[in-house]
């Protein structure tokens, strides 16, 4: 009878380690993408809010200029 060595289990250990590393990497990438999505949404909302505010200010400025322009266009000397 030949002496048989126990089966080498390093292949399954390596695969298990690879699977764990891949799942950890996937979790980290998912978290990073979620953070980027949250930041993008926040910045987008802030930008739209500021643009709306600028639009209102420009409308007010235009109305003021038109009102003051009508008063200034009186008889010239």
PDB file of N, CA, C and O in Angstrom:
ATOM      1  N   UNK A   1       0.826  -1.179   0.000  1.00  0.00           N
ATOM      2  CA  UNK A   1       0.000   0.000   0.000  1.00  0.00           C
ATOM      3  C   UNK A   1       0.866   1.236   0.000  1.00  0.00           C
ATOM      4  O   UNK A   1       1.858   1.345   0.721  1.00  0.00           O
ATOM      5  N   UNK A   2       0.463   2.128  -0.809  1.00  0.00           N
ATOM      6  CA  UNK A   2       1.216   3.372  -0.908  1.00  0.00           C
ATOM      7  C   UNK A   2       0.661   4.360   0.103  1.00  0.00           C
ATOM      8  O   UNK A   2      -0.539   4.411   0.373  1.00  0.00           O
ATOM      9  N   UNK A   3       1.564   5.125   0.640  1.00  0.00           N
ATOM     10  CA  UNK A   3       1.155   6.171   1.579  1.00  0.00           C
ATOM     11  C   UNK A   3       0.606   7.340   0.777  1.00  0.00           C
ATOM     12  O   UNK A   3       1.311   7.929  -0.042  1.00  0.00           O
ATOM     13  N   UNK A   4      -0.642   7.665   1.016  1.00  0.00           N
ATOM     14  CA  UNK A   4      -1.223   8.800   0.284  1.00  0.00           C
ATOM     15  C   UNK A   4      -1.222  10.023   1.182  1.00  0.00           C
ATOM     16  O   UNK A   4      -1.598   9.954   2.352  1.00  0.00           O
ATOM     17  N   UNK A   5      -0.804  11.120   0.629  1.00  0.00           N
ATOM     18  CA  UNK A   5      -0.804  12.378   1.374  1.00  0.00           C
ATOM     19  C   UNK A   5      -2.234  12.906   1.415  1.00  0.00           C
ATOM     20  O   UNK A   5      -3.005  12.684   0.482  1.00  0.00           O
ATOM     21  N   UNK A   6      -2.586  13.600   2.484  1.00  0.00           N
ATOM     22  CA  UNK A   6      -3.931  14.177   2.541  1.00  0.00           C
ATOM     23  C   UNK A   6      -4.096  15.194   1.416  1.00  0.00           C
ATOM     24  O   UNK A   6      -3.137  15.850   1.011  1.00  0.00           O
ATOM     25  N   UNK A   7      -5.306  15.313   0.924  1.00  0.00           N
ATOM     26  CA  UNK A   7      -5.520  16.268  -0.171  1.00  0.00           C
ATOM     27  C   UNK A   7      -5.140  17.681   0.255  1.00  0.00           C
ATOM     28  O   UNK A   7      -5.353  18.100   1.393  1.00  0.00           O
ATOM     29  N   UNK A   8      -4.580  18.380  -0.688  1.00  0.00           N
ATOM     30  CA  UNK A   8      -4.147  19.753  -0.439  1.00  0.00           C
ATOM     31  C   UNK A   8      -5.358  20.667  -0.583  1.00  0.00           C
ATOM     32  O   UNK A   8      -6.001  20.687  -1.633  1.00  0.00           O
ATOM     33  N   UNK A   9      -5.668  21.412   0.451  1.00  0.00           N
ATOM     34  CA  UNK A   9      -6.862  22.258   0.467  1.00  0.00           C
ATOM     35  C   UNK A   9      -6.519  23.721   0.191  1.00  0.00           C
ATOM     36  O   UNK A   9      -7.356  24.596   0.411  1.00  0.00           O
ATOM     37  N   UNK A  10      -5.316  24.001  -0.282  1.00  0.00           N
ATOM     38  CA  UNK A  10      -4.934  25.400  -0.510  1.00  0.00           C
ATOM     39  C   UNK A  10      -5.731  26.023  -1.643  1.00  0.00           C
ATOM     40  O   UNK A  10      -5.945  27.235  -1.641  1.00  0.00           O
ATOM     41  N   UNK A  11      -6.174  25.238  -2.601  1.00  0.00           N
ATOM     42  CA  UNK A  11      -6.966  25.778  -3.709  1.00  0.00           C
ATOM     43  C   UNK A  11      -8.286  26.335  -3.237  1.00  0.00           C
ATOM     44  O   UNK A  11      -8.686  27.422  -3.653  1.00  0.00           O
ATOM     45  N   UNK A  12      -8.971  25.607  -2.375  1.00  0.00           N
ATOM     46  CA  UNK A  12     -10.263  26.101  -1.887  1.00  0.00           C
ATOM     47  C   UNK A  12     -10.077  27.274  -0.934  1.00  0.00           C
ATOM     48  O   UNK A  12     -10.916  28.173  -0.889  1.00  0.00           O
ATOM     49  N   UNK A  13      -8.983  27.273  -0.169  1.00  0.00           N
ATOM     50  CA  UNK A  13      -8.692  28.407   0.711  1.00  0.00           C
ATOM     51  C   UNK A  13      -8.415  29.649  -0.120  1.00  0.00           C
ATOM     52  O   UNK A  13      -8.864  30.747   0.209  1.00  0.00           O
ATOM     53  N   UNK A  14      -7.669  29.459  -1.203  1.00  0.00           N
ATOM     54  CA  UNK A  14      -7.357  30.583  -2.090  1.00  0.00           C
ATOM     55  C   UNK A  14      -8.632  31.139  -2.710  1.00  0.00           C
ATOM     56  O   UNK A  14      -8.816  32.355  -2.771  1.00  0.00           O
ATOM     57  N   UNK A  15      -9.517  30.251  -3.173  1.00  0.00           N
ATOM     58  CA  UNK A  15     -10.784  30.695  -3.766  1.00  0.00           C
ATOM     59  C   UNK A  15     -11.649  31.407  -2.741  1.00  0.00           C
ATOM     60  O   UNK A  15     -12.294  32.407  -3.057  1.00  0.00           O
ATOM     61  N   UNK A  16     -11.666  30.902  -1.523  1.00  0.00           N
ATOM     62  CA  UNK A  16     -12.445  31.537  -0.467  1.00  0.00           C
ATOM     63  C   UNK A  16     -11.904  32.932  -0.165  1.00  0.00           C
ATOM     64  O   UNK A  16     -12.670  33.879   0.017  1.00  0.00           O
ATOM     65  N   UNK A  17     -10.577  33.049  -0.115  1.00  0.00           N
ATOM     66  CA  UNK A  17      -9.950  34.353   0.119  1.00  0.00           C
ATOM     67  C   UNK A  17     -10.248  35.299  -1.032  1.00  0.00           C
ATOM     68  O   UNK A  17     -10.526  36.479  -0.818  1.00  0.00           O
ATOM     69  N   UNK A  18     -10.189  34.778  -2.256  1.00  0.00           N
ATOM     70  CA  UNK A  18     -10.500  35.598  -3.430  1.00  0.00           C
ATOM     71  C   UNK A  18     -11.945  36.074  -3.392  1.00  0.00           C
ATOM     72  O   UNK A  18     -12.227  37.237  -3.682  1.00  0.00           O
ATOM     73  N   UNK A  19     -12.856  35.184  -3.038  1.00  0.00           N
ATOM     74  CA  UNK A  19     -14.271  35.555  -2.965  1.00  0.00           C
ATOM     75  C   UNK A  19     -14.502  36.623  -1.900  1.00  0.00           C
ATOM     76  O   UNK A  19     -15.265  37.565  -2.112  1.00  0.00           O
ATOM     77  N   UNK A  20     -13.844  36.470  -0.763  1.00  0.00           N
ATOM     78  CA  UNK A  20     -13.979  37.449   0.316  1.00  0.00           C
ATOM     79  C   UNK A  20     -13.430  38.800  -0.122  1.00  0.00           C
ATOM     80  O   UNK A  20     -14.054  39.835   0.109  1.00  0.00           O
ATOM     81  N   UNK A  21     -12.261  38.787  -0.755  1.00  0.00           N
ATOM     82  CA  UNK A  21     -11.654  40.040  -1.218  1.00  0.00           C
ATOM     83  C   UNK A  21     -12.532  40.700  -2.273  1.00  0.00           C
ATOM     84  O   UNK A  21     -12.702  41.919  -2.264  1.00  0.00           O
ATOM     85  N   UNK A  22     -13.087  39.909  -3.174  1.00  0.00           N
ATOM     86  CA  UNK A  22     -13.949  40.460  -4.221  1.00  0.00           C
ATOM     87  C   UNK A  22     -15.216  41.057  -3.619  1.00  0.00           C
ATOM     88  O   UNK A  22     -15.665  42.120  -4.046  1.00  0.00           O
ATOM     89  N   UNK A  23     -15.790  40.382  -2.634  1.00  0.00           N
ATOM     90  CA  UNK A  23     -17.012  40.916  -2.028  1.00  0.00           C
ATOM     91  C   UNK A  23     -16.717  42.179  -1.220  1.00  0.00           C
ATOM     92  O   UNK A  23     -17.534  43.100  -1.193  1.00  0.00           O
ATOM     93  N   UNK A  24     -15.562  42.231  -0.565  1.00  0.00           N
ATOM     94  CA  UNK A  24     -15.180  43.446   0.167  1.00  0.00           C
ATOM     95  C   UNK A  24     -14.948  44.600  -0.797  1.00  0.00           C
ATOM     96  O   UNK A  24     -15.360  45.729  -0.530  1.00  0.00           O
ATOM     97  N   UNK A  25     -14.288  44.319  -1.918  1.00  0.00           N
ATOM     98  CA  UNK A  25     -14.049  45.359  -2.923  1.00  0.00           C
ATOM     99  C   UNK A  25     -15.373  45.862  -3.484  1.00  0.00           C
ATOM    100  O   UNK A  25     -15.559  47.064  -3.674  1.00  0.00           O
ATOM    101  N   UNK A  26     -16.280  44.944  -3.746  1.00  0.00           N
ATOM    102  CA  UNK A  26     -17.597  45.329  -4.254  1.00  0.00           C
ATOM    103  C   UNK A  26     -18.327  46.215  -3.250  1.00  0.00           C
ATOM    104  O   UNK A  26     -18.951  47.205  -3.633  1.00  0.00           O
ATOM    105  N   UNK A  27     -18.253  45.867  -1.978  1.00  0.00           N
ATOM    106  CA  UNK A  27     -18.909  46.665  -0.941  1.00  0.00           C
ATOM    107  C   UNK A  27     -18.298  48.061  -0.857  1.00  0.00           C
ATOM    108  O   UNK A  27     -19.021  49.047  -0.713  1.00  0.00           O
ATOM    109  N   UNK A  28     -16.972  48.150  -0.945  1.00  0.00           N
ATOM    110  CA  UNK A  28     -16.295  49.449  -0.880  1.00  0.00           C
ATOM    111  C   UNK A  28     -16.666  50.299  -2.087  1.00  0.00           C
ATOM    112  O   UNK A  28     -16.944  51.490  -1.945  1.00  0.00           O
ATOM    113  N   UNK A  29     -16.674  49.698  -3.272  1.00  0.00           N
ATOM    114  CA  UNK A  29     -17.023  50.443  -4.487  1.00  0.00           C
ATOM    115  C   UNK A  29     -18.480  50.898  -4.430  1.00  0.00           C
ATOM    116  O   UNK A  29     -18.790  52.029  -4.806  1.00  0.00           O
ATOM    117  N   UNK A  30     -19.374  50.029  -3.963  1.00  0.00           N
ATOM    118  CA  UNK A  30     -20.784  50.417  -3.827  1.00  0.00           C
ATOM    119  C   UNK A  30     -20.944  51.597  -2.873  1.00  0.00           C
ATOM    120  O   UNK A  30     -21.696  52.529  -3.158  1.00  0.00           O
ATOM    121  N   UNK A  31     -20.248  51.559  -1.753  1.00  0.00           N
ATOM    122  CA  UNK A  31     -20.319  52.652  -0.778  1.00  0.00           C
ATOM    123  C   UNK A  31     -19.781  53.946  -1.384  1.00  0.00           C
ATOM    124  O   UNK A  31     -20.361  55.015  -1.195  1.00  0.00           O
ATOM    125  N   UNK A  32     -18.673  53.846  -2.110  1.00  0.00           N
ATOM    126  CA  UNK A  32     -18.093  55.022  -2.756  1.00  0.00           C
ATOM    127  C   UNK A  32     -19.061  55.610  -3.774  1.00  0.00           C
ATOM    128  O   UNK A  32     -19.241  56.826  -3.835  1.00  0.00           O
ATOM    129  N   UNK A  33     -19.680  54.753  -4.568  1.00  0.00           N
ATOM    130  CA  UNK A  33     -20.644  55.233  -5.557  1.00  0.00           C
ATOM    131  C   UNK A  33     -21.856  55.876  -4.886  1.00  0.00           C
ATOM    132  O   UNK A  33     -22.375  56.879  -5.376  1.00  0.00           O
ATOM    133  N   UNK A  34     -22.305  55.315  -3.784  1.00  0.00           N
ATOM    134  CA  UNK A  34     -23.424  55.919  -3.046  1.00  0.00           C
ATOM    135  C   UNK A  34     -23.049  57.291  -2.502  1.00  0.00           C
ATOM    136  O   UNK A  34     -23.850  58.223  -2.557  1.00  0.00           O
ATOM    137  N   UNK A  35     -21.827  57.417  -1.974  1.00  0.00           N
ATOM    138  CA  UNK A  35     -21.369  58.713  -1.462  1.00  0.00           C
ATOM    139  C   UNK A  35     -21.282  59.735  -2.588  1.00  0.00           C
ATOM    140  O   UNK A  35     -21.703  60.880  -2.423  1.00  0.00           O
ATOM    141  N   UNK A  36     -20.735  59.324  -3.738  1.00  0.00           N
ATOM    142  CA  UNK A  36     -20.631  60.238  -4.873  1.00  0.00           C
ATOM    143  C   UNK A  36     -22.012  60.652  -5.365  1.00  0.00           C
ATOM    144  O   UNK A  36     -22.228  61.814  -5.707  1.00  0.00           O
ATOM    145  N   UNK A  37     -22.937  59.715  -5.401  1.00  0.00           N
ATOM    146  CA  UNK A  37     -24.295  60.021  -5.831  1.00  0.00           C
ATOM    147  C   UNK A  37     -24.951  61.022  -4.891  1.00  0.00           C
ATOM    148  O   UNK A  37     -25.622  61.951  -5.342  1.00  0.00           O
ATOM    149  N   UNK A  38     -24.763  60.840  -3.592  1.00  0.00           N
ATOM    150  CA  UNK A  38     -25.320  61.760  -2.600  1.00  0.00           C
ATOM    151  C   UNK A  38     -24.720  63.149  -2.761  1.00  0.00           C
ATOM    152  O   UNK A  38     -25.442  64.146  -2.747  1.00  0.00           O
ATOM    153  N   UNK A  39     -23.403  63.218  -2.914  1.00  0.00           N
ATOM    154  CA  UNK A  39     -22.746  64.516  -3.083  1.00  0.00           C
ATOM    155  C   UNK A  39     -23.188  65.187  -4.373  1.00  0.00           C
ATOM    156  O   UNK A  39     -23.431  66.394  -4.391  1.00  0.00           O
ATOM    157  N   UNK A  40     -23.294  64.417  -5.454  1.00  0.00           N
ATOM    158  CA  UNK A  40     -23.729  64.980  -6.727  1.00  0.00           C
ATOM    159  C   UNK A  40     -25.142  65.534  -6.616  1.00  0.00           C
ATOM    160  O   UNK A  40     -25.421  66.626  -7.111  1.00  0.00           O
ATOM    161  N   UNK A  41     -26.030  64.795  -5.975  1.00  0.00           N
ATOM    162  CA  UNK A  41     -27.410  65.261  -5.803  1.00  0.00           C
ATOM    163  C   UNK A  41     -27.457  66.540  -4.978  1.00  0.00           C
ATOM    164  O   UNK A  41     -28.211  67.461  -5.290  1.00  0.00           O
ATOM    165  N   UNK A  42     -26.652  66.591  -3.928  1.00  0.00           N
ATOM    166  CA  UNK A  42     -26.607  67.767  -3.065  1.00  0.00           C
ATOM    167  C   UNK A  42     -26.099  68.985  -3.830  1.00  0.00           C
ATOM    168  O   UNK A  42     -26.689  70.063  -3.757  1.00  0.00           O
ATOM    169  N   UNK A  43     -25.013  68.811  -4.553  1.00  0.00           N
ATOM    170  CA  UNK A  43     -24.436  69.923  -5.312  1.00  0.00           C
ATOM    171  C   UNK A  43     -25.382  70.355  -6.422  1.00  0.00           C
ATOM    172  O   UNK A  43     -25.521  71.549  -6.689  1.00  0.00           O
ATOM    173  N   UNK A  44     -26.030  69.400  -7.065  1.00  0.00           N
ATOM    174  CA  UNK A  44     -26.975  69.720  -8.124  1.00  0.00           C
ATOM    175  C   UNK A  44     -28.137  70.548  -7.578  1.00  0.00           C
ATOM    176  O   UNK A  44     -28.533  71.541  -8.189  1.00  0.00           O
ATOM    177  N   UNK A  45     -28.679  70.148  -6.443  1.00  0.00           N
ATOM    178  CA  UNK A  45     -29.782  70.897  -5.827  1.00  0.00           C
ATOM    179  C   UNK A  45     -29.336  72.299  -5.436  1.00  0.00           C
ATOM    180  O   UNK A  45     -30.059  73.273  -5.646  1.00  0.00           O
ATOM    181  N   UNK A  46     -28.143  72.391  -4.867  1.00  0.00           N
ATOM    182  CA  UNK A  46     -27.616  73.695  -4.459  1.00  0.00           C
ATOM    183  C   UNK A  46     -27.408  74.597  -5.672  1.00  0.00           C
ATOM    184  O   UNK A  46     -27.720  75.787  -5.627  1.00  0.00           O
ATOM    185  N   UNK A  47     -26.886  74.038  -6.741  1.00  0.00           N
ATOM    186  CA  UNK A  47     -26.649  74.813  -7.958  1.00  0.00           C
ATOM    187  C   UNK A  47     -27.963  75.314  -8.547  1.00  0.00           C
ATOM    188  O   UNK A  47     -28.065  76.476  -8.939  1.00  0.00           O
ATOM    189  N   UNK A  48     -28.962  74.447  -8.611  1.00  0.00           N
ATOM    190  CA  UNK A  48     -30.262  74.865  -9.137  1.00  0.00           C
ATOM    191  C   UNK A  48     -30.890  75.946  -8.268  1.00  0.00           C
ATOM    192  O   UNK A  48     -31.508  76.877  -8.785  1.00  0.00           O
ATOM    193  N   UNK A  49     -30.740  75.832  -6.971  1.00  0.00           N
ATOM    194  CA  UNK A  49     -31.267  76.843  -6.057  1.00  0.00           C
ATOM    195  C   UNK A  49     -30.596  78.193  -6.295  1.00  0.00           C
ATOM    196  O   UNK A  49     -31.265  79.226  -6.347  1.00  0.00           O
ATOM    197  N   UNK A  50     -29.287  78.180  -6.438  1.00  0.00           N
ATOM    198  CA  UNK A  50     -28.562  79.433  -6.681  1.00  0.00           C
ATOM    199  C   UNK A  50     -28.926  80.028  -8.034  1.00  0.00           C
ATOM    200  O   UNK A  50     -29.016  81.248  -8.169  1.00  0.00           O
ATOM    201  N   UNK A  51     -29.135  79.182  -9.035  1.00  0.00           N
ATOM    202  CA  UNK A  51     -29.530  79.695 -10.349  1.00  0.00           C
ATOM    203  C   UNK A  51     -30.920  80.323 -10.291  1.00  0.00           C
ATOM    204  O   UNK A  51     -31.160  81.356 -10.917  1.00  0.00           O
ATOM    205  N   UNK A  52     -31.837  79.708  -9.544  1.00  0.00           N
ATOM    206  CA  UNK A  52     -33.171  80.290  -9.373  1.00  0.00           C
ATOM    207  C   UNK A  52     -33.085  81.640  -8.672  1.00  0.00           C
ATOM    208  O   UNK A  52     -33.771  82.589  -9.054  1.00  0.00           O
ATOM    209  N   UNK A  53     -32.247  81.725  -7.654  1.00  0.00           N
ATOM    210  CA  UNK A  53     -32.056  82.983  -6.932  1.00  0.00           C
ATOM    211  C   UNK A  53     -31.480  84.048  -7.862  1.00  0.00           C
ATOM    212  O   UNK A  53     -31.928  85.195  -7.843  1.00  0.00           O
ATOM    213  N   UNK A  54     -30.501  83.681  -8.665  1.00  0.00           N
ATOM    214  CA  UNK A  54     -29.916  84.638  -9.613  1.00  0.00           C
ATOM    215  C   UNK A  54     -30.954  85.098 -10.626  1.00  0.00           C
ATOM    216  O   UNK A  54     -30.983  86.272 -10.997  1.00  0.00           O
ATOM    217  N   UNK A  55     -31.803  84.187 -11.074  1.00  0.00           N
ATOM    218  CA  UNK A  55     -32.848  84.539 -12.031  1.00  0.00           C
ATOM    219  C   UNK A  55     -33.822  85.547 -11.424  1.00  0.00           C
ATOM    220  O   UNK A  55     -34.205  86.516 -12.079  1.00  0.00           O
ATOM    221  N   UNK A  56     -34.223  85.316 -10.165  1.00  0.00           N
ATOM    222  CA  UNK A  56     -35.116  86.277  -9.492  1.00  0.00           C
ATOM    223  C   UNK A  56     -34.443  87.637  -9.345  1.00  0.00           C
ATOM    224  O   UNK A  56     -35.071  88.673  -9.563  1.00  0.00           O
ATOM    225  N   UNK A  57     -33.169  87.632  -8.977  1.00  0.00           N
ATOM    226  CA  UNK A  57     -32.463  88.906  -8.803  1.00  0.00           C
ATOM    227  C   UNK A  57     -32.347  89.652 -10.130  1.00  0.00           C
ATOM    228  O   UNK A  57     -32.502  90.873 -10.180  1.00  0.00           O
ATOM    229  N   UNK A  58     -32.074  88.911 -11.202  1.00  0.00           N
ATOM    230  CA  UNK A  58     -31.991  89.557 -12.514  1.00  0.00           C
ATOM    231  C   UNK A  58     -33.345  90.110 -12.941  1.00  0.00           C
ATOM    232  O   UNK A  58     -33.419  91.198 -13.512  1.00  0.00           O
ATOM    233  N   UNK A  59     -34.412  89.370 -12.671  1.00  0.00           N
ATOM    234  CA  UNK A  59     -35.754  89.870 -12.990  1.00  0.00           C
ATOM    235  C   UNK A  59     -36.054  91.149 -12.213  1.00  0.00           C
ATOM    236  O   UNK A  59     -36.600  92.101 -12.771  1.00  0.00           O
ATOM    237  N   UNK A  60     -35.698  91.175 -10.923  1.00  0.00           N
ATOM    238  CA  UNK A  60     -35.901  92.383 -10.112  1.00  0.00           C
ATOM    239  C   UNK A  60     -35.060  93.539 -10.634  1.00  0.00           C
ATOM    240  O   UNK A  60     -35.530  94.674 -10.701  1.00  0.00           O
ATOM    241  N   UNK A  61     -33.822  93.252 -11.002  1.00  0.00           N
ATOM    242  CA  UNK A  61     -32.942  94.296 -11.532  1.00  0.00           C
ATOM    243  C   UNK A  61     -33.492  94.844 -12.842  1.00  0.00           C
ATOM    244  O   UNK A  61     -33.492  96.055 -13.063  1.00  0.00           O
ATOM    245  N   UNK A  62     -33.959  93.953 -13.709  1.00  0.00           N
ATOM    246  CA  UNK A  62     -34.529  94.384 -14.981  1.00  0.00           C
ATOM    247  C   UNK A  62     -35.763  95.253 -14.758  1.00  0.00           C
ATOM    248  O   UNK A  62     -35.935  96.270 -15.430  1.00  0.00           O
ATOM    249  N   UNK A  63     -36.617  94.862 -13.822  1.00  0.00           N
ATOM    250  CA  UNK A  63     -37.814  95.652 -13.529  1.00  0.00           C
ATOM    251  C   UNK A  63     -37.427  97.018 -12.975  1.00  0.00           C
ATOM    252  O   UNK A  63     -38.040  98.026 -13.325  1.00  0.00           O
ATOM    253  N   UNK A  64     -36.408  97.057 -12.108  1.00  0.00           N
ATOM    254  CA  UNK A  64     -35.952  98.326 -11.535  1.00  0.00           C
ATOM    255  C   UNK A  64     -35.371  99.226 -12.615  1.00  0.00           C
ATOM    256  O   UNK A  64     -35.642 100.427 -12.634  1.00  0.00           O
ATOM    257  N   UNK A  65     -34.582  98.660 -13.506  1.00  0.00           N
ATOM    258  CA  UNK A  65     -33.968  99.453 -14.581  1.00  0.00           C
ATOM    259  C   UNK A  65     -35.047 100.000 -15.505  1.00  0.00           C
ATOM    260  O   UNK A  65     -34.974 101.156 -15.923  1.00  0.00           O
ATOM    261  N   UNK A  66     -36.043  99.186 -15.829  1.00  0.00           N
ATOM    262  CA  UNK A  66     -37.115  99.658 -16.700  1.00  0.00           C
ATOM    263  C   UNK A  66     -37.930 100.755 -16.025  1.00  0.00           C
ATOM    264  O   UNK A  66     -38.323 101.722 -16.677  1.00  0.00           O
ATOM    265  N   UNK A  67     -38.186 100.615 -14.729  1.00  0.00           N
ATOM    266  CA  UNK A  67     -38.940 101.626 -13.993  1.00  0.00           C
ATOM    267  C   UNK A  67     -38.142 102.919 -13.906  1.00  0.00           C
ATOM    268  O   UNK A  67     -38.672 103.997 -14.171  1.00  0.00           O
ATOM    269  N   UNK A  68     -36.871 102.815 -13.536  1.00  0.00           N
ATOM    270  CA  UNK A  68     -36.022 104.001 -13.435  1.00  0.00           C
ATOM    271  C   UNK A  68     -35.752 104.596 -14.806  1.00  0.00           C
ATOM    272  O   UNK A  68     -35.601 105.812 -14.929  1.00  0.00           O
ATOM    273  N   UNK A  69     -35.690 103.778 -15.824  1.00  0.00           N
ATOM    274  CA  UNK A  69     -35.467 104.261 -17.186  1.00  0.00           C
ATOM    275  C   UNK A  69     -36.645 105.084 -17.674  1.00  0.00           C
ATOM    276  O   UNK A  69     -36.453 106.060 -18.399  1.00  0.00           O
ATOM    277  N   UNK A  70     -37.852 104.714 -17.295  1.00  0.00           N
ATOM    278  CA  UNK A  70     -39.051 105.465 -17.678  1.00  0.00           C
ATOM    279  C   UNK A  70     -39.077 106.820 -17.007  1.00  0.00           C
ATOM    280  O   UNK A  70     -39.518 107.796 -17.614  1.00  0.00           O
ATOM    281  N   UNK A  71     -38.615 106.907 -15.766  1.00  0.00           N
ATOM    282  CA  UNK A  71     -38.571 108.178 -15.045  1.00  0.00           C
ATOM    283  C   UNK A  71     -37.492 109.081 -15.615  1.00  0.00           C
ATOM    284  O   UNK A  71     -37.671 110.297 -15.690  1.00  0.00           O
ATOM    285  N   UNK A  72     -36.382 108.500 -16.014  1.00  0.00           N
ATOM    286  CA  UNK A  72     -35.250 109.292 -16.504  1.00  0.00           C
ATOM    287  C   UNK A  72     -35.466 109.759 -17.935  1.00  0.00           C
ATOM    288  O   UNK A  72     -34.750 110.644 -18.403  1.00  0.00           O
ATOM    289  N   UNK A  73     -36.429 109.192 -18.637  1.00  0.00           N
ATOM    290  CA  UNK A  73     -36.616 109.582 -20.032  1.00  0.00           C
ATOM    291  C   UNK A  73     -37.585 110.756 -20.165  1.00  0.00           C
ATOM    292  O   UNK A  73     -38.275 110.891 -21.175  1.00  0.00           O
ATOM    293  N   UNK A  74     -37.628 111.594 -19.146  1.00  0.00           N
ATOM    294  CA  UNK A  74     -38.471 112.779 -19.183  1.00  0.00           C
ATOM    295  C   UNK A  74     -37.903 113.808 -20.161  1.00  0.00           C
ATOM    296  O   UNK A  74     -36.988 113.505 -20.927  1.00  0.00           O
ATOM    297  N   UNK A  75     -38.441 115.004 -20.130  1.00  0.00           N
ATOM    298  CA  UNK A  75     -37.962 116.039 -21.071  1.00  0.00           C
ATOM    299  C   UNK A  75     -36.490 116.355 -20.855  1.00  0.00           C
ATOM    300  O   UNK A  75     -36.033 116.521 -19.724  1.00  0.00           O
ATOM    301  N   UNK A  76     -35.766 116.434 -21.946  1.00  0.00           N
ATOM    302  CA  UNK A  76     -34.337 116.750 -21.855  1.00  0.00           C
ATOM    303  C   UNK A  76     -34.143 118.237 -22.015  1.00  0.00           C
ATOM    304  O   UNK A  76     -34.986 118.909 -22.608  1.00  0.00           O
ATOM    305  N   UNK A  77     -33.051 118.764 -21.499  1.00  0.00           N
ATOM    306  CA  UNK A  77     -32.792 120.205 -21.535  1.00  0.00           C
ATOM    307  C   UNK A  77     -32.050 120.593 -22.768  1.00  0.00           C
ATOM    308  O   UNK A  77     -31.748 121.771 -22.961  1.00  0.00           O
TER     309      UNK A  77
END
